Amino acid sequence: MAKFNTADVAPRRSIKVRNLAGGEAYSQSTKLELVSMLLTSFLNNSFYEKGSDTLKRLVALLEGGNSEFRQFAAKAALYARHEYGMRSITHVVAAEIARLEKGKRWTRPFLSKAVARADDITEILSYYLGTYGKPIPNSMKVGLGNAMSNLNPYRLAKYKGGEGLTMIDAANLLHPPHTEALAALMKGTLKPAETWEVGLTQAGQGAENEEEKAAAKTKVWDSLLSEGKLGYFALLRNLRNLIDQASPEAWDSAMKQLVDPTLIKNSKVLPFRFLSAATAVRGVPGGRAGEALGIINNAVNTAVGNMPELPGRTLVALDVSGSMTWGGDIQANGKYAPSPAEIGALFAAVMSKNKSTDLLSFDRRVVWETLDPDSSVLTNARSINFRGGGTDFRIIFTAAKEEYDRIIILSDMQAWVGGRMPSKEFADYQSRTGAHPWLYAWDLKGYGTTQFHKNRVVSLAGFSEKVFDLISVIEQDRDALISVIEAIPTS
């Protein structure tokens, strides 16, 4: 576990610690540790850490910092929510900031900005009330109340809720500024939102048999797709249903929407969502499933296809140890939790499309991977074998014989084989080849430690292709990720 210093605002000097696997490691700066958690954690159980322990570590970081650090944390939460689409962990930060920074003028506008979707309001409130109870901090009442008053009738109706804390409960707690939409919500006269979930639930309720019910659902899908009312993420999630229920015209429309570059960009769907969509339809009989897989492959290539060209030669090293495969399944809350292996393989396959990039996989041994340049990103990602051994970062540098301009390591950063970090092997590699590479430690889990600490070593985190944009500027600004976050206004 990390250690915290109440005076720690500037990044602390990295010190040697033991990681969660029991191996030697360096601590990260508090800012990098925080950002790594925010960009990688869904607060689910992982190989080395329970979701509840990740939550405790996050709260301890916030409690251990001072007001300046917490303002950085607020900016990082906005970045994670709006740029990377992270939800639950940003709700925790919002609620904890309201608790720890009472009376600060910047917290009210921050809490308003923390709401990207209407149900962010009820999620933040639910966490706070479930953890600390009443009274609710005034900054939370004002900030979330202002966000609530900005919701239009459709969004209020869509997310008004059923079980648990509802929008009506939130309005009674927050007392938001009056709007006609809120008044209708409270009176019970708000028109129900015509969402795809409601449409499908109502479809065929009066049907006399399964055939009529199926026809009614087909009609709903046709309407949703022809009128553009099915969001991109909902389209991905419902591909399995569309295979069975969409008409030929609606199916063609769905396939076109899936590869629409504008829809992909505006959706902010993380690349790993395509993996879960492909898993859902793989093995389903019929030609539509095969067509859907091909379209998903094309959509992934579009989603990650704008990776900046990196000058010189690049080595990508993918951790294929046992801890990387933990996850990749449906959680108790019904949501898909990607494994570090899935994320790592996806981005390794993306980067390997560049002809000046070499790829190796490592655990206790190294395998040089040769991926088919004519195959899709998803096909290449699935071809990588996760062998499940221990993790030894030293062998990356003993295996590397060429002079690389950068080395990108995709891992959960939990090494233990050999008991020590790869500092000597990295130095030997540089001496042997004359290379002076940038080394990117891409943390896929956010456990709070790293294996590397040098001037040209950069810690990355996150599941979004936006990381590639950072790589393209980092060699001009080593702390680009931190700099981007610090530039975000909270008010």
C-alpha positions as CSV (number, residue, x, y, z in Angstrom):
1,M,0.0,0.0,0.0
2,A,1.1,3.5,-0.6
3,K,2.3,5.9,2.1
4,F,0.8,9.4,2.4
5,N,2.2,12.7,3.5
6,T,-0.1,15.6,4.4
7,A,2.4,18.1,3.0
8,D,2.7,16.2,-0.3
9,V,1.5,18.6,-3.0
10,A,4.4,18.5,-5.5
11,P,5.3,14.9,-6.7
12,R,7.1,13.1,-4.0
13,R,10.5,11.6,-4.7
14,S,10.1,7.9,-5.7
15,I,11.3,5.5,-3.1
16,K,11.8,1.8,-3.1
17,V,8.9,-0.2,-1.8
18,R,7.4,-3.7,-2.1
19,N,4.6,-4.0,-4.6
20,L,1.4,-6.1,-4.1
21,A,3.1,-9.1,-5.6
22,G,5.9,-8.9,-3.0
23,G,8.6,-7.7,-5.5
24,E,10.8,-4.7,-5.4
25,A,9.3,-1.5,-6.9
26,Y,9.3,2.2,-6.8
27,S,6.5,4.3,-5.4
28,Q,4.7,6.7,-7.8
29,S,4.2,10.3,-7.1
30,T,0.9,11.0,-5.4
31,K,-0.3,12.7,-8.6
32,L,0.6,9.8,-10.8
33,E,-0.8,7.3,-8.4
34,L,-4.1,9.2,-8.3
35,V,-4.3,9.6,-12.1
36,S,-3.5,5.9,-12.7
37,M,-6.3,4.9,-10.4
38,L,-8.8,7.3,-12.0
39,L,-8.0,6.2,-15.6
40,T,-7.8,2.5,-15.0
41,S,-10.1,1.5,-12.1
42,F,-13.7,0.4,-12.3
43,L,-13.6,-0.4,-8.5
44,N,-13.9,-4.1,-9.3
45,N,-11.8,-6.8,-7.7
46,S,-8.5,-7.5,-9.4
47,F,-5.8,-10.1,-9.1
48,Y,-3.8,-8.2,-6.4
49,E,-6.4,-5.9,-4.9
50,K,-10.1,-5.9,-4.0
51,G,-12.3,-3.1,-5.3
52,S,-12.9,-2.0,-1.7
53,D,-9.1,-1.7,-1.1
54,T,-8.7,0.4,-4.2
55,L,-11.5,2.7,-2.8
56,K,-9.7,2.9,0.6
57,R,-6.4,3.8,-1.2
58,L,-8.1,6.5,-3.2
59,V,-9.8,8.0,-0.1
60,A,-6.5,7.9,1.8
61,L,-4.8,9.8,-1.0
62,L,-7.4,12.5,-0.9
63,E,-7.3,12.7,2.9
64,G,-3.5,12.8,3.0
65,G,-3.1,15.7,0.6
66,N,-3.8,19.3,1.2
67,S,-6.3,21.6,-0.6
68,E,-4.0,22.2,-3.6
69,F,-3.6,18.5,-4.2
70,R,-7.3,18.0,-3.9
71,Q,-7.9,20.6,-6.5
72,F,-5.6,18.7,-8.8
73,A,-7.7,15.6,-7.9
74,A,-10.8,17.4,-8.9
75,K,-9.3,18.3,-12.3
76,A,-8.1,14.7,-12.7
77,A,-11.7,13.5,-12.0
78,L,-13.1,15.8,-14.7
79,Y,-10.5,14.6,-17.1
80,A,-11.3,11.0,-16.4
81,R,-15.0,11.5,-16.6
82,H,-15.3,13.6,-19.7
83,E,-12.3,12.5,-21.7
84,Y,-12.0,8.8,-20.7
85,G,-15.6,8.1,-19.8
86,M,-14.8,6.7,-16.3
87,R,-17.7,6.8,-14.0
88,S,-17.8,5.2,-10.5
89,I,-14.4,6.2,-9.4
90,T,-15.0,9.9,-10.4
91,H,-18.2,9.8,-8.4
92,V,-16.1,8.9,-5.3
93,V,-13.7,11.8,-5.9
94,A,-16.6,14.3,-6.3
95,A,-18.2,13.2,-3.1
96,E,-14.9,13.1,-1.2
97,I,-14.0,16.6,-2.4
98,A,-17.3,17.9,-1.2
99,R,-16.6,16.4,2.2
100,L,-12.9,17.4,2.5
101,E,-13.1,20.9,0.9
102,K,-16.2,22.4,2.6
103,G,-16.5,26.1,2.2
104,K,-14.1,26.4,-0.8
105,R,-15.5,28.5,-3.6
106,W,-14.2,26.2,-6.4
107,T,-16.0,23.1,-5.2
108,R,-19.5,24.2,-6.3
109,P,-18.7,24.6,-10.0
110,F,-16.5,21.5,-9.9
111,L,-19.4,19.4,-8.7
112,S,-21.6,20.8,-11.4
113,K,-19.0,19.9,-14.0
114,A,-18.6,16.4,-12.6
115,V,-22.0,15.6,-14.0
116,A,-21.7,14.3,-17.5
117,R,-24.9,12.3,-17.4
118,A,-28.0,12.8,-15.3
119,D,-27.5,9.7,-13.2
120,D,-24.1,11.0,-12.1
121,I,-26.1,13.1,-9.7
122,T,-27.8,10.2,-8.0
123,E,-24.6,8.1,-8.0
124,I,-22.6,10.8,-6.3
125,L,-25.4,11.4,-3.7
126,S,-25.8,7.7,-3.1
127,Y,-22.1,7.2,-2.4
128,Y,-22.0,10.2,0.0
129,L,-25.2,9.2,1.9
130,G,-24.2,5.6,2.0
131,T,-20.7,6.4,3.4
132,Y,-21.3,9.5,5.6
133,G,-25.0,10.0,5.9
134,K,-26.6,13.5,6.4
135,P,-26.1,16.4,6.4
136,I,-25.1,16.9,2.8
137,P,-22.4,19.5,2.3
138,N,-23.8,22.8,1.1
139,S,-21.3,22.8,-1.9
140,M,-22.8,19.4,-3.0
141,K,-26.3,20.8,-2.7
142,V,-25.5,23.8,-4.8
143,G,-23.2,22.2,-7.3
144,L,-25.4,19.1,-8.0
145,G,-28.5,21.2,-7.7
146,N,-27.3,23.5,-10.5
147,A,-26.5,20.5,-12.7
148,M,-29.9,19.1,-12.0
149,S,-31.7,22.4,-13.0
150,N,-29.8,22.3,-16.3
151,L,-31.4,18.9,-17.3
152,N,-34.0,19.0,-20.0
153,P,-37.3,17.0,-19.6
154,Y,-36.0,14.1,-21.6
155,R,-32.9,13.5,-19.5
156,L,-34.9,13.9,-16.3
157,A,-37.4,11.3,-17.4
158,K,-34.8,9.0,-18.8
159,Y,-32.8,8.8,-15.6
160,K,-35.5,9.4,-13.0
161,G,-34.8,6.0,-11.6
162,G,-36.7,3.2,-9.9
163,E,-35.0,1.3,-7.1
164,G,-32.6,3.2,-4.9
165,L,-32.2,6.9,-4.9
166,T,-34.4,8.5,-7.6
167,M,-34.4,11.9,-9.2
168,I,-37.3,12.9,-7.1
169,D,-35.3,11.9,-4.0
170,A,-32.4,13.9,-5.3
171,A,-34.6,17.0,-5.9
172,N,-35.9,16.7,-2.3
173,L,-32.3,16.6,-1.0
174,L,-30.7,19.2,-3.2
175,H,-33.5,21.7,-3.6
176,P,-32.3,22.7,-7.1
177,P,-33.3,26.0,-8.7
178,H,-36.9,25.9,-10.1
179,T,-37.5,24.8,-13.7
180,E,-40.7,23.7,-15.5
181,A,-39.1,20.3,-16.1
182,L,-38.3,19.8,-12.4
183,A,-41.8,21.0,-11.4
184,A,-43.3,18.4,-13.7
185,L,-41.0,15.7,-12.2
186,M,-42.2,16.5,-8.7
187,K,-45.9,16.6,-9.7
188,G,-45.6,13.3,-11.6
189,T,-46.7,14.9,-14.9
190,L,-43.3,14.5,-16.6
191,K,-43.8,12.8,-19.9
192,P,-42.0,9.4,-20.0
193,A,-38.8,9.3,-22.0
194,E,-39.1,7.4,-25.3
195,T,-35.9,5.4,-24.7
196,W,-35.0,2.2,-26.5
197,E,-35.4,0.3,-23.2
198,V,-39.0,1.6,-22.7
199,G,-39.8,0.9,-26.3
200,L,-38.7,-2.7,-26.2
201,T,-40.3,-3.3,-22.8
202,Q,-43.6,-2.1,-24.2
203,A,-43.2,-4.0,-27.5
204,G,-45.6,-6.9,-27.9
205,Q,-47.3,-6.5,-24.5
206,G,-50.6,-7.0,-26.2
207,A,-49.2,-9.8,-28.5
208,E,-51.1,-13.1,-28.5
209,N,-48.1,-15.2,-29.3
210,E,-44.3,-15.2,-29.6
211,E,-44.5,-14.5,-33.4
212,E,-46.4,-11.3,-32.8
213,K,-44.1,-10.3,-30.0
214,A,-41.0,-10.7,-32.2
215,A,-42.7,-8.7,-34.9
216,A,-43.4,-5.9,-32.5
217,K,-39.8,-5.8,-31.3
218,T,-38.5,-5.8,-34.9
219,K,-40.7,-2.7,-35.5
220,V,-39.2,-1.0,-32.5
221,W,-35.6,-1.7,-33.6
222,D,-36.5,-0.4,-37.1
223,S,-37.8,2.8,-35.7
224,L,-34.9,3.4,-33.3
225,L,-32.3,2.8,-36.0
226,S,-34.0,4.7,-38.8
227,E,-34.6,7.7,-36.6
228,G,-31.1,7.6,-35.1
229,K,-32.4,7.2,-31.5
230,L,-30.1,4.3,-30.5
231,G,-26.9,5.7,-29.1
232,Y,-23.6,4.2,-30.3
233,F,-22.9,2.4,-27.0
234,A,-26.4,1.0,-26.9
235,L,-25.9,-0.2,-30.5
236,L,-22.8,-2.1,-29.5
237,R,-24.5,-3.6,-26.5
238,N,-27.5,-4.8,-28.5
239,L,-25.8,-6.4,-31.5
240,R,-26.7,-9.8,-30.3
241,N,-30.4,-8.8,-30.1
242,L,-30.3,-7.1,-33.5
243,I,-29.0,-10.3,-35.2
244,D,-32.3,-12.0,-34.3
245,Q,-34.7,-9.1,-34.3
246,A,-33.8,-6.3,-36.8
247,S,-35.3,-6.2,-40.3
248,P,-32.9,-6.3,-43.3
249,E,-33.2,-2.5,-43.7
250,A,-32.6,-1.8,-40.0
251,W,-29.7,-4.2,-39.9
252,D,-28.0,-2.4,-42.8
253,S,-28.5,0.9,-41.0
254,A,-27.0,-0.5,-37.9
255,M,-23.9,-1.7,-39.7
256,K,-23.4,1.7,-41.4
257,Q,-23.8,3.5,-38.0
258,L,-21.2,1.2,-36.4
259,V,-18.4,2.3,-38.7
260,D,-19.5,6.0,-39.0
261,P,-16.4,8.0,-37.9
262,T,-18.4,10.9,-36.5
263,L,-20.5,8.6,-34.4
264,I,-17.5,6.7,-33.1
265,K,-15.7,9.9,-32.2
266,N,-18.7,11.5,-30.5
267,S,-19.6,8.4,-28.6
268,K,-16.4,8.4,-26.5
269,V,-16.7,4.6,-26.4
270,L,-13.5,3.1,-25.0
271,P,-11.8,0.7,-27.4
272,F,-12.2,-2.3,-25.1
273,R,-16.0,-2.0,-25.5
274,F,-15.6,-3.4,-29.0
275,L,-14.0,-6.5,-27.5
276,S,-17.0,-7.2,-25.4
277,A,-19.3,-6.6,-28.4
278,A,-17.3,-9.1,-30.5
279,T,-17.4,-11.7,-27.7
280,A,-21.2,-11.4,-27.5
281,V,-21.7,-12.2,-31.2
282,R,-18.8,-14.6,-31.8
283,G,-20.1,-18.1,-32.3
284,V,-23.7,-17.1,-33.0
285,P,-24.9,-19.0,-36.1
286,G,-25.8,-17.2,-39.3
287,G,-24.3,-14.7,-41.7
288,R,-25.2,-11.6,-39.6
289,A,-22.9,-12.6,-36.8
290,G,-20.0,-12.9,-39.3
291,E,-20.9,-9.6,-40.8
292,A,-21.1,-8.0,-37.4
293,L,-17.6,-9.2,-36.4
294,G,-16.2,-7.8,-39.6
295,I,-17.9,-4.5,-39.0
296,I,-16.7,-4.4,-35.4
297,N,-13.1,-5.0,-36.6
298,N,-13.5,-2.0,-39.0
299,A,-15.0,0.1,-36.2
300,V,-12.0,-0.6,-33.9
301,N,-9.6,0.3,-36.7
302,T,-11.5,3.6,-37.0
303,A,-11.6,4.2,-33.3
304,V,-7.8,3.8,-32.9
305,G,-6.7,4.6,-36.4
306,N,-5.7,8.1,-35.7
307,M,-2.6,7.1,-33.7
308,P,0.1,9.7,-34.4
309,E,3.1,8.5,-36.4
310,L,6.0,8.2,-34.0
311,P,9.4,8.9,-35.4
312,G,12.2,6.3,-35.3
313,R,11.9,2.8,-34.0
314,T,9.6,1.5,-31.2
315,L,9.7,-1.6,-29.1
316,V,6.4,-2.7,-27.5
317,A,6.7,-5.1,-24.6
318,L,3.4,-6.8,-23.4
319,D,3.2,-8.5,-20.1
320,V,1.5,-11.9,-20.5
321,S,1.8,-13.1,-16.9
322,G,-1.1,-14.6,-14.9
323,S,-2.2,-11.5,-13.1
324,M,-2.9,-9.8,-16.4
325,T,-5.7,-12.2,-17.2
326,W,-7.8,-11.4,-14.1
327,G,-11.1,-9.9,-15.1
328,G,-12.6,-9.8,-18.5
329,D,-16.1,-10.9,-17.3
330,I,-19.5,-9.7,-16.3
331,Q,-19.5,-8.3,-12.7
332,A,-22.3,-8.6,-10.2
333,N,-23.6,-5.1,-11.3
334,G,-24.0,-6.5,-14.8
335,K,-21.2,-4.4,-16.3
336,Y,-18.3,-5.7,-18.2
337,A,-14.9,-5.4,-16.5
338,P,-12.0,-5.7,-19.0
339,S,-8.8,-7.6,-17.9
340,P,-5.4,-5.9,-18.3
341,A,-4.6,-8.7,-20.8
342,E,-7.5,-7.6,-23.1
343,I,-6.5,-3.9,-22.9
344,G,-2.8,-4.7,-23.3
345,A,-3.3,-7.0,-26.3
346,L,-5.6,-4.5,-28.0
347,F,-3.1,-1.6,-27.8
348,A,-0.2,-3.9,-28.6
349,A,-2.0,-4.9,-31.8
350,V,-2.8,-1.3,-32.6
351,M,0.8,-0.1,-32.3
352,S,2.2,-3.1,-34.2
353,K,0.4,-1.8,-37.3
354,N,3.4,0.6,-37.6
355,K,6.1,-1.1,-39.6
356,S,8.8,0.5,-37.5
357,T,7.5,-1.2,-34.3
358,D,8.6,-4.5,-32.9
359,L,6.5,-6.5,-30.4
360,L,7.6,-8.9,-27.7
361,S,5.6,-10.6,-25.0
362,F,7.1,-11.5,-21.7
363,D,6.5,-13.3,-18.4
364,R,9.5,-15.4,-17.2
365,R,10.6,-15.6,-20.8
366,V,10.4,-13.5,-24.0
367,V,8.6,-14.4,-27.2
368,W,9.0,-12.1,-30.2
369,E,5.5,-11.7,-31.7
370,T,4.9,-11.5,-35.4
371,L,1.4,-10.2,-36.1
372,D,-0.2,-10.3,-39.6
373,P,-0.2,-6.7,-40.9
374,D,-3.2,-7.6,-43.1
375,S,-5.3,-8.8,-40.2
376,S,-7.6,-6.7,-38.1
377,V,-6.6,-5.2,-34.8
378,L,-9.1,-7.5,-32.9
379,T,-7.9,-10.6,-34.8
380,N,-4.2,-9.8,-33.9
381,A,-5.1,-9.0,-30.3
382,R,-6.8,-12.4,-29.9
383,S,-3.8,-14.2,-31.4
384,I,-1.5,-13.2,-28.6
385,N,-1.0,-16.0,-26.1
386,F,-1.1,-15.1,-22.4
387,R,1.0,-17.8,-20.9
388,G,0.3,-17.1,-17.2
389,G,3.8,-17.3,-15.7
390,G,5.4,-14.8,-13.3
391,T,6.6,-11.3,-14.3
392,D,10.2,-10.4,-14.9
393,F,10.9,-7.0,-16.4
394,R,14.6,-7.6,-16.7
395,I,14.3,-9.9,-19.6
396,I,12.9,-7.2,-21.8
397,F,16.2,-5.5,-21.9
398,T,18.4,-8.6,-22.1
399,A,16.3,-9.7,-25.1
400,A,16.4,-6.3,-26.9
401,K,19.3,-6.2,-29.4
402,E,18.3,-3.2,-31.5
403,E,18.6,0.5,-30.8
404,Y,15.1,1.8,-30.1
405,D,13.9,5.4,-29.8
406,R,11.2,4.4,-27.3
407,I,10.2,1.3,-25.4
408,I,6.5,1.0,-24.4
409,I,5.7,-1.5,-21.7
410,L,2.1,-2.6,-21.2
411,S,1.7,-4.2,-17.8
412,D,0.0,-4.1,-14.4
413,M,3.5,-3.3,-13.1
414,Q,3.5,-6.1,-10.5
415,A,6.8,-7.9,-11.0
416,W,8.3,-10.3,-8.4
417,V,10.5,-12.8,-10.3
418,G,14.2,-12.3,-9.4
419,G,13.3,-10.0,-6.5
420,R,14.7,-6.8,-8.0
421,M,13.9,-4.1,-10.5
422,P,15.4,-4.0,-14.0
423,S,17.7,-0.9,-13.5
424,K,20.9,-2.8,-14.2
425,E,19.6,-4.6,-17.3
426,F,18.2,-1.3,-18.7
427,A,21.6,0.4,-18.2
428,D,23.3,-2.6,-19.8
429,Y,21.0,-2.4,-22.8
430,Q,21.8,1.3,-23.3
431,S,25.5,0.6,-23.0
432,R,25.4,-2.3,-25.4
433,T,23.3,-0.7,-28.1
434,G,24.1,3.0,-27.7
435,A,20.4,3.6,-27.3
436,H,19.0,6.4,-25.1
437,P,15.2,5.6,-25.4
438,W,12.2,7.1,-23.9
439,L,10.7,4.4,-21.7
440,Y,6.9,4.4,-21.3
441,A,5.5,2.4,-18.4
442,W,1.8,2.0,-19.4
443,D,0.1,1.0,-16.2
444,L,-3.1,-1.1,-16.9
445,K,-4.3,-1.5,-13.4
446,G,-3.3,1.4,-11.1
447,Y,-1.9,-0.5,-8.2
448,G,0.3,2.4,-7.2
449,T,3.9,1.3,-8.0
450,T,6.2,1.1,-11.0
451,Q,9.3,-0.7,-12.0
452,F,11.1,2.3,-13.5
453,H,12.5,5.6,-12.3
454,K,14.7,7.6,-14.7
455,N,14.7,11.0,-16.3
456,R,13.4,9.7,-19.6
457,V,10.9,7.3,-18.0
458,V,7.2,8.3,-18.3
459,S,4.2,6.7,-16.5
460,L,1.1,6.4,-18.6
461,A,-2.4,5.1,-17.6
462,G,-5.8,4.7,-19.2
463,F,-7.8,2.6,-21.6
464,S,-8.4,5.2,-24.2
465,E,-6.7,5.8,-27.5
466,K,-6.1,9.3,-26.3
467,V,-3.0,8.0,-24.7
468,F,-1.5,8.0,-28.2
469,D,-2.0,11.8,-28.4
470,L,0.0,12.1,-25.2
471,I,2.9,10.0,-26.4
472,S,3.2,12.3,-29.5
473,V,3.9,15.3,-27.2
474,I,5.5,13.7,-24.2
475,E,8.9,13.7,-25.8
476,Q,8.6,17.5,-25.8
477,D,7.0,17.6,-22.3
478,R,7.9,14.7,-20.0
479,D,5.0,15.5,-17.7
480,A,2.4,16.0,-20.5
481,L,-0.3,14.0,-18.8
482,I,0.0,16.0,-15.5
483,S,0.3,19.2,-17.5
484,V,-2.9,18.5,-19.4
485,I,-4.8,17.8,-16.2
486,E,-3.5,20.8,-14.4
487,A,-4.7,23.1,-17.2
488,I,-8.3,22.0,-16.7
489,P,-10.4,24.7,-14.9
490,T,-12.5,23.6,-12.0
491,S,-14.7,26.7,-12.0
